[in-house]
Amino acid sequence: MAEAVRKENKMGYMPVKPLLISMSLPMMISMMVQALYNVVDSIFVAQISEDALTAVTLAFPLQNLMIAVASGTGVGINALLSRALGEKNYKTSDAAANNGLFLTLMNTVVFFLIGIFLSDFFITSQTDAPVIRAYGDTYLSIVLCCSIGLFFQITFERLLQATGLTLYSMLSQGTGAIINIIMDPILIFGYFGLPAMGVAGAAYATVLGQCIGSLIGLTLNVKKNSEIRLKLASILKPQTEIIRSIYAVGVPSILMMSIGSVMTYLMNRILIVFSTTAAAVFGVYFKLQSFFFMPIFGLNNGLIPILAFNYGAKKKDRIKHTLRFAITLAVCVMLFGSLLFELLPSVLLGMFNASPEMIRIGVPALRIICLSFPLAGASIVMGSIFQAFSESIYSLIISVARQLVVLIPIAWLLSRIGDVTDVWWAFPISEIASFCLSLYFFRGLYRTTVSKL
């Protein structure tokens, strides 16, 4: 009976447009909820003080590194599992799921140790302001030492996505985010008889939401995901060859996303020379842009298993039509984001209790950076084919070029002019370079791989 269930998967026969919508829309909605909780989290922290908001901004690169490791490992699991299902190789698909959970457990241990020994050092390397250092160390040590919820939540979501159960994935992530949003004000300000914990409360709310999301993800995979078999004995007996296959895709993805951590760290260092407010503006921008980038990543997460499955099944036309539709959707979403940033920058900044100085710095920042949003959307979708076809090295090259080779040097050079407004132009310049490189690699891989199916 179980094998009969496995033989039919909607990724191989459902019409492309409804398939992509059904796979991606739940993920896009859950990513929107995720973006909402990121924004709400910062809005509440900003009510404490601008120093608290700056501290969370300075903590973000290491927090993002943790997310990069979890998500990159998930991409590797997702690609191997989906391709194995497309080939009807169920032994490999089960091995991918169980070995993925082993890797998730190991990653949790690593970041627990980082939280204990390196959180204060990391914050101190960016600022010597005592209040910001204290806030940053408190927040960062909690989210790193209690990272078990984040790692398992992301992995369980990837297992659901890889088998086409994206609605359940949305339920896991969305519930965790909603718990975070509800608990933020309660723990930060001390409602319902609980002590006011300030920045620590924001961190605990985040961790609590992640843990609940991971428990929901576990339950859904055990009860509803009939295409994989999770066994404790298999999780505790890792297979070297499967792990190597997961990280053949996962490591480039981890490195690609980790580059974002390096970029934000270096940008913080560049901007804080002007003022802590400039660094806070950069943090606010990152929260706001997630409303548009996160849905595109959700689209991407729904797109990758479709591409991987149909690559394994050798269905060229389905790959081509899916990509074309996905790029159109991504550009439309990002055009809307650009329009909103151009027309309402003061309103957006005002949500973060922005001071007049933050408004002065932030309005031109948002209007300049958003010019590159449509190109970024197209580049992200083109990058999905690299991950789906186990060619993530191309994504890594593009990410290094955009964020380190182009963005940071140009931002540093513009900062030498002396006006912080000039620094923001580094973002659209780097995105143009990224788009050109993405298009070059995409056309090459499509010609050598997809066209020959």
URFEN-V91942 format. One record per pair of residues at least 12 apart in sequence whose C-alpha atoms are under 8 Angstrom apart, sorted by the first residue. I is the first residue (numbers start at 1). J is the second residue. If there is no record, write none. Layout:
BEGIN
I:J ; I:J
END
This chain:
BEGIN
2:226 ; 5:226 ; 5:227 ; 6:226 ; 6:227 ; 7:88 ; 9:164 ; 10:164 ; 11:164 ; 11:306 ; 11:309 ; 11:310 ; 12:86 ; 12:309 ; 12:310 ; 12:313 ; 16:318 ; 16:321 ; 16:322 ; 17:322 ; 17:325 ; 20:302 ; 20:303 ; 20:306 ; 20:322 ; 20:326 ; 22:166 ; 23:161 ; 23:164 ; 23:165 ; 23:166 ; 23:167 ; 23:302 ; 23:303 ; 24:166 ; 24:298 ; 24:299 ; 24:300 ; 24:301 ; 24:302 ; 24:303 ; 25:298 ; 25:299 ; 26:166 ; 26:167 ; 26:169 ; 26:170 ; 27:166 ; 27:167 ; 27:169 ; 27:170 ; 27:295 ; 27:298 ; 27:299 ; 27:301 ; 27:302 ; 28:294 ; 28:295 ; 28:296 ; 28:297 ; 28:298 ; 28:299 ; 29:170 ; 29:295 ; 29:298 ; 30:170 ; 30:171 ; 30:173 ; 30:174 ; 30:298 ; 31:173 ; 31:174 ; 31:294 ; 31:295 ; 31:297 ; 31:298 ; 32:291 ; 32:292 ; 32:294 ; 32:295 ; 33:174 ; 33:177 ; 33:178 ; 34:173 ; 34:174 ; 34:177 ; 34:294 ; 35:287 ; 35:290 ; 35:291 ; 35:294 ; 36:291 ; 37:177 ; 37:178 ; 37:180 ; 37:181 ; 38:287 ; 39:287 ; 39:288 ; 40:181 ; 41:181 ; 41:184 ; 41:202 ; 42:56 ; 42:284 ; 42:287 ; 42:352 ; 43:351 ; 43:352 ; 43:353 ; 44:184 ; 44:185 ; 44:188 ; 44:352 ; 45:188 ; 45:198 ; 45:199 ; 45:202 ; 46:352 ; 46:353 ; 47:352 ; 47:353 ; 48:198 ; 50:277 ; 50:280 ; 51:131 ; 51:132 ; 51:276 ; 52:132 ; 52:135 ; 52:136 ; 52:199 ; 53:280 ; 53:283 ; 54:132 ; 54:276 ; 54:277 ; 54:279 ; 54:280 ; 54:283 ; 55:132 ; 55:133 ; 55:135 ; 55:136 ; 56:135 ; 56:136 ; 56:139 ; 57:279 ; 57:280 ; 57:282 ; 57:283 ; 58:123 ; 58:126 ; 58:136 ; 58:265 ; 58:268 ; 59:122 ; 59:123 ; 59:136 ; 59:137 ; 59:139 ; 59:140 ; 60:261 ; 60:264 ; 61:260 ; 61:261 ; 61:262 ; 61:264 ; 61:265 ; 62:122 ; 62:140 ; 62:261 ; 63:140 ; 63:143 ; 63:144 ; 64:258 ; 64:260 ; 64:261 ; 65:257 ; 65:258 ; 65:261 ; 66:111 ; 66:144 ; 67:150 ; 67:151 ; 68:253 ; 68:254 ; 68:255 ; 68:257 ; 68:258 ; 69:107 ; 69:254 ; 69:257 ; 69:258 ; 70:104 ; 70:107 ; 70:150 ; 70:151 ; 70:154 ; 70:155 ; 71:154 ; 71:155 ; 71:254 ; 72:250 ; 72:251 ; 72:252 ; 72:253 ; 72:254 ; 72:257 ; 73:100 ; 73:103 ; 73:104 ; 73:155 ; 73:246 ; 73:247 ; 73:250 ; 73:251 ; 73:253 ; 73:254 ; 74:100 ; 74:154 ; 74:155 ; 74:158 ; 74:250 ; 75:158 ; 75:249 ; 75:250 ; 75:253 ; 75:387 ; 76:245 ; 76:246 ; 76:247 ; 76:248 ; 76:249 ; 76:250 ; 76:251 ; 76:253 ; 77:96 ; 77:97 ; 77:100 ; 77:158 ; 77:159 ; 77:246 ; 77:250 ; 78:158 ; 78:159 ; 78:161 ; 78:162 ; 78:305 ; 79:162 ; 79:246 ; 79:249 ; 79:304 ; 79:305 ; 79:308 ; 79:387 ; 79:388 ; 79:389 ; 79:390 ; 80:93 ; 80:96 ; 80:245 ; 80:246 ; 81:93 ; 81:94 ; 81:96 ; 81:97 ; 81:162 ; 81:163 ; 82:162 ; 82:163 ; 82:305 ; 82:308 ; 82:309 ; 83:305 ; 83:308 ; 83:309 ; 83:311 ; 83:312 ; 84:309 ; 84:312 ; 85:309 ; 86:308 ; 86:309 ; 86:310 ; 86:311 ; 86:312 ; 86:313 ; 87:309 ; 87:312 ; 87:313 ; 90:228 ; 92:242 ; 93:228 ; 94:228 ; 94:229 ; 94:230 ; 95:234 ; 95:239 ; 95:242 ; 96:242 ; 96:243 ; 96:246 ; 97:159 ; 97:228 ; 97:229 ; 97:230 ; 98:230 ; 98:231 ; 98:232 ; 98:234 ; 98:235 ; 99:234 ; 99:235 ; 99:237 ; 99:238 ; 99:239 ; 99:242 ; 99:243 ; 100:155 ; 100:235 ; 100:243 ; 100:246 ; 101:152 ; 101:155 ; 101:235 ; 102:235 ; 102:236 ; 102:238 ; 104:151 ; 104:152 ; 104:155 ; 105:148 ; 105:151 ; 105:152 ; 107:151 ; 108:147 ; 108:148 ; 108:151 ; 111:144 ; 111:145 ; 111:147 ; 112:144 ; 112:145 ; 112:146 ; 112:147 ; 113:145 ; 114:144 ; 114:145 ; 115:140 ; 115:141 ; 115:142 ; 115:143 ; 115:144 ; 115:145 ; 116:141 ; 116:145 ; 119:137 ; 119:140 ; 119:141 ; 120:133 ; 120:136 ; 120:137 ; 120:141 ; 123:136 ; 123:137 ; 126:268 ; 126:269 ; 135:199 ; 138:199 ; 138:200 ; 139:199 ; 139:200 ; 139:202 ; 139:203 ; 140:203 ; 142:200 ; 142:203 ; 142:204 ; 143:203 ; 143:204 ; 143:206 ; 143:207 ; 146:207 ; 147:207 ; 148:211 ; 149:207 ; 149:208 ; 149:210 ; 149:211 ; 149:212 ; 149:213 ; 149:214 ; 150:207 ; 150:210 ; 150:211 ; 150:214 ; 152:214 ; 153:172 ; 153:173 ; 153:210 ; 153:211 ; 153:213 ; 153:214 ; 153:215 ; 153:217 ; 154:214 ; 156:169 ; 156:214 ; 156:217 ; 156:218 ; 156:221 ; 157:169 ; 157:172 ; 157:173 ; 157:217 ; 159:221 ; 160:221 ; 160:225 ; 161:301 ; 161:302 ; 161:305 ; 162:305 ; 163:225 ; 163:227 ; 163:305 ; 164:305 ; 165:225 ; 166:302 ; 168:217 ; 168:220 ; 169:217 ; 171:216 ; 172:213 ; 172:214 ; 172:216 ; 172:217 ; 173:213 ; 174:213 ; 175:209 ; 175:212 ; 175:213 ; 176:208 ; 176:209 ; 176:210 ; 176:211 ; 176:212 ; 176:213 ; 176:214 ; 177:209 ; 177:210 ; 177:213 ; 178:209 ; 179:205 ; 179:208 ; 179:209 ; 180:205 ; 180:206 ; 180:207 ; 180:208 ; 180:209 ; 180:210 ; 181:205 ; 183:205 ; 184:201 ; 184:202 ; 184:205 ; 184:206 ; 185:202 ; 187:201 ; 187:202 ; 187:204 ; 187:205 ; 188:200 ; 188:201 ; 188:202 ; 189:201 ; 248:390 ; 249:387 ; 249:390 ; 249:391 ; 249:392 ; 250:392 ; 252:392 ; 252:393 ; 252:395 ; 252:396 ; 253:387 ; 253:392 ; 253:395 ; 253:396 ; 255:396 ; 256:395 ; 256:396 ; 256:397 ; 256:399 ; 256:400 ; 257:399 ; 259:399 ; 259:400 ; 259:403 ; 259:404 ; 260:403 ; 263:403 ; 263:404 ; 263:408 ; 266:408 ; 267:408 ; 267:411 ; 268:282 ; 270:411 ; 270:412 ; 270:415 ; 271:420 ; 274:420 ; 277:357 ; 277:358 ; 278:358 ; 278:361 ; 278:362 ; 278:420 ; 280:358 ; 281:358 ; 281:361 ; 281:362 ; 284:349 ; 284:352 ; 285:366 ; 288:348 ; 289:337 ; 292:333 ; 292:334 ; 292:337 ; 293:334 ; 293:377 ; 296:330 ; 296:333 ; 296:377 ; 296:380 ; 296:381 ; 297:380 ; 299:326 ; 299:330 ; 300:380 ; 300:381 ; 300:384 ; 303:322 ; 303:326 ; 303:384 ; 304:384 ; 304:385 ; 304:387 ; 304:388 ; 305:388 ; 306:319 ; 307:319 ; 307:322 ; 307:385 ; 307:388 ; 307:389 ; 308:388 ; 308:389 ; 311:389 ; 311:450 ; 314:453 ; 315:453 ; 316:450 ; 316:451 ; 316:453 ; 319:450 ; 323:381 ; 323:382 ; 326:381 ; 327:377 ; 327:378 ; 327:381 ; 327:382 ; 330:374 ; 330:377 ; 330:378 ; 330:381 ; 331:374 ; 331:375 ; 331:377 ; 331:378 ; 332:374 ; 333:374 ; 333:377 ; 334:373 ; 334:374 ; 334:376 ; 334:377 ; 335:373 ; 335:374 ; 337:370 ; 337:373 ; 338:367 ; 338:370 ; 338:371 ; 338:373 ; 338:374 ; 341:366 ; 341:367 ; 341:370 ; 342:366 ; 342:367 ; 342:370 ; 345:362 ; 345:363 ; 345:366 ; 345:367 ; 346:359 ; 346:363 ; 349:362 ; 349:363 ; 361:420 ; 361:421 ; 364:421 ; 365:421 ; 365:424 ; 368:424 ; 368:425 ; 368:428 ; 369:424 ; 369:425 ; 369:427 ; 369:428 ; 370:428 ; 371:428 ; 372:427 ; 372:428 ; 372:431 ; 372:432 ; 375:431 ; 375:432 ; 375:435 ; 376:431 ; 376:434 ; 376:435 ; 378:435 ; 379:434 ; 379:435 ; 379:438 ; 379:439 ; 382:438 ; 382:439 ; 382:442 ; 383:395 ; 383:438 ; 383:442 ; 385:442 ; 386:442 ; 386:445 ; 394:441 ; 395:438 ; 398:434 ; 398:437 ; 398:438 ; 399:434 ; 401:433 ; 401:434 ; 402:430 ; 402:431 ; 402:433 ; 402:434 ; 403:430 ; 406:426 ; 406:429 ; 406:430 ; 406:433 ; 407:426 ; 407:427 ; 407:429 ; 407:430 ; 408:426 ; 410:423 ; 410:426 ; 411:423 ; 411:424 ; 411:425 ; 411:426 ; 414:426
END
